[in-house]
């Protein structure tokens, strides 16, 4: 598999874990002790790091550090929006579209020659 594609797939998976680590306790853990939710989130985040670190190491072969960062942010937003709408049951908001368009601009500037 090409390094760019491996990087993107690993980043998508890691961001899915991180969305759960950061936000799922807001849906399911309101009545549980916050310290328990911290350890649960850390446990989920461990899997995120097991994917993020190899993604960055592979991606650094073909992307600059700044390109890796903006790629990560675009993927984070791309994963977060469906997570928020479908899992957390947040209403879809036009601000998601405006934020995505701003990210398209960021990608343009980061990846232009």
C-alpha positions in Angstrom: 0.0 0.0 0.0 1.4 3.5 -0.8 2.6 5.4 2.2 0.2 8.3 1.6 -2.8 5.9 1.6 -1.6 4.0 4.6 -1.1 7.3 6.4 -4.7 8.5 5.6 -6.3 5.2 6.6 -4.4 5.0 9.9 -5.3 8.7 10.6 -9.0 8.0 10.0 -9.0 5.1 12.3 -7.0 6.9 15.0 -9.4 9.9 14.8 -12.3 7.6 15.3 -10.8 6.3 18.5 -9.9 9.8 19.6 -13.5 11.1 19.0 -14.8 8.3 21.3 -12.0 8.9 23.9 -12.7 12.7 24.0 -16.5 12.8 23.7 -18.3 9.5 24.2 -18.2 9.9 28.0 -20.4 13.0 27.5 -23.2 10.7 26.3 -22.7 7.7 28.5 -20.8 8.8 31.6 -22.7 11.7 33.1 -23.7 9.7 36.1 -20.3 8.0 36.6 -17.4 9.4 38.5 -15.2 11.7 36.4 -12.0 9.8 37.3 -13.5 6.6 36.0 -14.3 8.4 32.7 -10.7 9.7 32.6 -9.3 6.2 32.8 -11.8 4.9 30.3 -10.8 7.7 27.9 -7.1 7.0 28.4 -7.7 3.4 27.6 -9.5 4.3 24.3 -6.8 6.9 23.6 -4.1 4.2 23.8 -5.5 2.7 20.7 -5.5 6.1 19.0 -1.8 6.4 19.7 -1.1 2.9 18.5 -2.5 4.1 15.1 -1.4 7.8 15.2 2.3 7.2 15.8 2.8 4.7 12.9 0.6 7.0 10.7 2.9 9.9 11.3 6.1 7.9 10.9 4.8 6.5 7.6 3.4 9.8 6.4 6.6 11.7 7.2 8.2 9.8 4.3 6.0 11.5 1.8 4.6 14.6 3.5 6.2 17.5 5.3 5.5 18.0 9.0 3.1 20.9 8.2 1.3 18.8 5.5 0.9 15.9 8.0 -0.6 18.3 10.6 -3.2 19.9 8.2 -4.0 16.4 6.9 -4.7 15.3 10.5 -6.9 18.3 11.1 -8.9 17.7 7.9 -9.4 14.1 8.8 -10.3 15.0 12.4 -13.1 17.3 11.2 -14.2 14.7 8.6 -14.5 12.1 11.3 -15.9 14.4 14.0 -18.9 15.6 12.0 -20.5 12.1 11.4 -19.5 11.2 15.0 -21.4 14.3 16.3 -24.4 13.9 14.1 -24.9 10.1 14.1 -23.5 8.9 17.4 -23.9 11.9 19.7 -27.2 12.9 18.0 -26.2 16.5 17.6 -28.2 18.4 15.0 -26.4 19.1 11.7 -25.2 22.7 11.6 -24.2 24.8 8.6 -21.1 25.8 10.6 -19.7 22.3 9.8 -19.8 23.2 6.1 -18.2 26.6 6.6 -15.4 25.0 8.8 -14.9 22.3 6.1 -14.5 25.0 3.4 -11.9 26.8 5.5 -10.1 23.5 5.8 -10.1 23.1 2.0 -8.4 26.5 1.9 -5.8 25.4 4.4 -5.1 22.2 2.4 -4.7 24.3 -0.7 -2.2 26.5 0.8 -0.3 23.7 2.6 -0.1 21.5 -0.5 0.5 24.0 -3.3 3.8 23.8 -5.0 
